Amino acid sequence: MSTVRWVLINRASELTGYTVNAIQHKIKGGVWPQGKLWRKAPDGRILINLEEFDRWAESAPQEAA
């Protein structure tokens, strides 16, 4: 069985812990680039790329504890 890469905002919110509002602000503010982290489906709904979300989340440098 293959894993789902593109999900609707509500499902992305459930999986990532970011609220729907926070995701929408990241999209509108350009924090998440269109075509990479999100895209519009043929029906006009916004889809989030979970693989790219993981890369984005892992891109921030971490401080030593």
N, C-alpha and C positions, 0 to 999 in steps of 0.2 A: 504494500500500500504506500502511495506517495504522500508526502507531507504537503499541506497547503501553504503556499507562499503569500498569496494576496488575500486579505480578509477585509471586511467592512470595518468602519471605524468602531462600531459598538463591540465587535469581537476583539479588535486590537486593544481596546480599552480594558476588556476583561483579562486579556493575556499579559499586558504590559504593566498594568497598574496606573497608567496615565488616564485621567478622566477624558471623556469625549471632548469637553471644552478645551482641555490642555492640548489634545491632539489637533483640534481645529486651529488653535492659536499657533502651533508650530508650523502648520501648513500655511496659514495666512501670513505669518511673519517671515516665511522663507527659511526657517530653521531646518525644515525637512524639504529637500529639493524635489520638485515634481519630476516624474519619470524614473526616479531612483527609489525614494522612500515612499512615494505615493503617486497615484495616477487616477484619472477618471476612467471608469468602465464605459463600455458602449452605451449603457443606459443612463450615464451621467452621475452615477454614485461614485464616491471616493473610496478607493481601496488602498490599504496599507501593506507594504512589503515587509513581512516579518523577518526575512533574512537580512535585509538592509537595516531594519531597526536594531537587530543584534549587533551589526557592525558599528552602527552609530553609537549605541550604548557602550560598546567596548573601546571606542576611539578616544575617550577622555583619559588623560594621564592620571594615574593613581598615586597618592602619597603613601609612603611607607608608614605603617602603624607604629 
